[in-house]
Amino acid sequence: MRRSIPLVAVALGAALTLSACGGDAQEPAETGEPTAEETGATEELSDGGSLTIWVDETRQAAVEAAAEQFEAETGATVETVLKDFGDIRTDFIAQVPTGEGPDITVGAHDWLGELLANGVVGSVDLGDAAGDFEEVAVAAFSQDGQLYGLPYTVENIALIRNTDLTDVVPSTWDEMLEASEAAGTTYPVVMPIGEEGDPYHMYPLQTSFGAPVFEQNEDGSYTAELALGGEAGNAFAQWLAEQGDAGNLDTAIDYSLALEAFRNGESPYLIGGPWTLGDLEGMNLEVHAIPSAGGEPAQPFAGVQGFYVSAQSDNALLANDFLVNFMATEEAQLAIYEAGNRPPAYIPAAEAAAENPLTAGFAEVGADAVPMPSIPEMGSVWAFWGVTEAQIISGAQEPVAAWEKMVSDIQGALDAS
């Protein structure tokens, strides 16, 4: 498999590439899955062809292992380019129209609206394999009934409980406060807020008041109609102010401080995602649904990551074949899971990963999560949302007036776009 020089420091790229190439001389591993040749999917492609795939460091080894098997079975050539994940969306939008972009790139589902608006992403046909993926993952990469990505992981936040401090699995916010008081800890719960706010971590509490960010169609897709205002939104704003006054929510707590306090036993509960687990090793933990503050289910955002195919790819059939027959396997998806701790989107891999009870907990919560909106209008929300929440919590703004102004400002930005 040909690999380009990674777009990071040469020394780091060389080390990563050598590490990834360590198994080049070995025969492809037995996966237990039907090969692409057995399904007939690669018959037309056996004469070769080439693909360029953008990967980030976390996904590099898993993609390259699948690519080696793909090359052996199809005669195709795969070149991987190591990219910083934070640069991929901008570079993909800029380079695809020039013909310089990749055939396939890793990416997040909430990029989809912007990628479609710029005409840089093509569709993916999973065929019968679509039923092997978590429903929320397929929905996240779909618009207007068309799938635009192969999902590989679903991530969401949940309530992480320190079992050494409390046995209580709360279903409501008040139950959690009571359990924390009984535990005698400094904080009832810790979660990232910060001076700029964190609407991602606050979202399940907001949805428990019946105030989602946008209205949804019957099929779950989002419209551009705001839904976070009105009586439900105002009730959430008033609750934020009350929790700030009581010290239950604190803008002085950012991500680092939340982790530190939880590790130090200063709170029995942390609202966070699977990416926190690496910093919590050695603790006795369980993962549960986030308790409701407003009476309705607390639904976090589901963030889905996957692979996009370039709309300008000259090798779209080959790219689809690689994704469906070589990345949509238990082996490939488990390799990605093991590199990043996020539950797999592919159900057979998710079931295997669920042997880890913490992974199983996040996956169970994620089954009731809602995809983060991928419509372009979502870009107009973030600038106003978190700052308003932080100002309400800190007492800098009157809750209802601040929330209604936020809704008005977002609507103004939508109307101007």
KAWO-V337631 format. One record per backbone hydrogen bond with DSSP energy under -1.0 kcal/mol. NH is the residue of the N-H (numbers start at 1). CO is the residue of the C=O. E is the energy in kcal/mol with one decimal. If there is no record, write none. Layout:
NH,CO,E
NH,CO,E
This chain:
4,80,-1.5
7,82,-2.4
8,6,-1.3
13,9,-2.7
14,10,-2.7
15,11,-2.0
16,12,-2.4
17,13,-2.7
18,14,-2.6
19,15,-2.1
20,16,-2.5
21,17,-2.0
22,19,-1.1
24,21,-2.4
26,23,-1.7
39,35,-1.7
41,36,-1.2
45,42,-1.1
48,45,-2.0
51,77,-2.4
53,79,-2.8
54,104,-2.5
55,81,-2.5
60,56,-1.3
63,59,-2.2
64,60,-2.6
65,61,-2.1
66,62,-1.9
67,63,-2.4
68,64,-1.9
69,65,-1.4
70,66,-2.3
71,67,-2.8
72,68,-2.0
73,69,-2.0
74,70,-2.0
75,71,-2.3
77,49,-2.4
79,51,-2.8
81,53,-2.6
83,55,-3.3
87,84,-2.0
91,87,-2.3
92,88,-2.9
93,89,-2.3
94,90,-1.9
95,91,-2.6
96,92,-2.2
99,96,-1.6
100,95,-1.7
103,52,-2.3
104,52,-1.9
105,308,-2.1
106,54,-1.4
107,306,-2.1
109,304,-3.1
111,108,-1.6
112,109,-2.0
113,374,-1.5
115,111,-2.4
116,112,-2.9
117,113,-2.3
118,114,-1.5
119,116,-1.3
120,115,-2.2
122,309,-3.2
124,147,-2.4
129,126,-1.9
130,127,-1.5
131,128,-1.2
132,129,-2.1
133,130,-1.4
134,345,-2.9
138,134,-1.9
139,135,-2.5
140,136,-1.7
141,137,-1.2
142,139,-1.4
143,146,-2.2
146,143,-1.8
148,141,-2.8
150,307,-2.0
152,305,-3.3
153,305,-1.6
154,343,-2.5
155,303,-3.0
158,272,-2.3
159,288,-2.8
160,270,-3.4
161,286,-3.2
162,268,-2.7
163,284,-2.0
165,162,-1.8
166,162,-1.4
173,292,-2.6
176,172,-1.7
177,173,-2.2
178,174,-2.3
179,175,-2.1
180,176,-2.3
181,177,-2.2
182,178,-2.1
183,179,-1.6
185,180,-1.3
187,266,-2.9
190,269,-1.9
193,253,-2.5
194,253,-1.5
197,194,-1.3
202,198,-1.7
203,199,-1.2
206,202,-1.8
207,203,-2.9
208,204,-1.2
209,206,-1.7
210,207,-2.0
211,206,-1.1
215,225,-2.8
217,221,-3.5
220,217,-2.0
223,215,-2.7
227,213,-2.0
233,229,-1.4
234,230,-2.4
235,231,-2.3
236,232,-1.9
237,233,-2.2
238,234,-2.3
239,235,-2.1
240,236,-2.4
241,237,-2.0
242,238,-2.1
243,239,-2.6
244,240,-2.2
245,241,-2.6
246,242,-1.8
248,243,-1.8
249,243,-1.4
253,250,-1.7
258,254,-2.4
259,255,-2.1
260,256,-2.3
261,257,-2.6
262,258,-2.1
263,259,-2.8
264,260,-2.0
265,262,-1.5
266,261,-2.8
270,160,-2.2
271,190,-2.3
272,158,-1.8
276,273,-1.9
277,274,-1.3
279,276,-1.6
280,277,-1.4
283,280,-1.7
286,161,-1.5
288,159,-2.9
292,171,-2.1
296,208,-2.4
302,370,-2.8
303,155,-3.3
305,153,-2.1
306,107,-2.8
307,150,-1.8
308,105,-3.1
310,103,-2.4
311,120,-2.0
313,310,-1.2
319,315,-2.8
320,316,-2.6
321,317,-2.1
322,318,-2.3
323,319,-2.2
324,320,-2.8
325,321,-2.4
326,322,-1.6
327,322,-1.1
328,323,-1.3
329,327,-1.1
333,329,-2.4
334,330,-2.2
335,331,-1.7
336,332,-1.6
337,333,-2.1
338,334,-2.8
340,336,-1.1
341,337,-3.0
347,132,-3.0
350,346,-2.7
351,347,-2.6
352,348,-1.5
353,349,-2.8
354,350,-1.5
355,352,-1.4
356,353,-2.1
360,356,-2.5
361,357,-2.0
362,358,-2.2
363,359,-2.5
364,360,-2.3
365,361,-2.1
366,362,-2.6
367,363,-1.4
368,365,-1.4
369,366,-1.4
370,300,-2.3
372,302,-2.1
378,375,-2.0
379,376,-1.8
380,377,-1.7
381,378,-1.6
382,378,-1.0
384,381,-1.3
385,381,-1.9
388,384,-1.6
389,385,-2.0
390,386,-2.5
391,387,-2.3
392,388,-2.1
393,389,-2.5
394,390,-2.5
396,391,-1.6
397,391,-1.4
402,398,-2.6
403,399,-2.5
404,400,-2.7
405,401,-2.0
406,402,-2.2
407,403,-2.3
408,404,-2.2
409,405,-2.8
410,406,-2.6
411,407,-2.5
412,408,-2.3
413,409,-2.1
414,410,-2.4
415,411,-2.6
416,412,-1.6
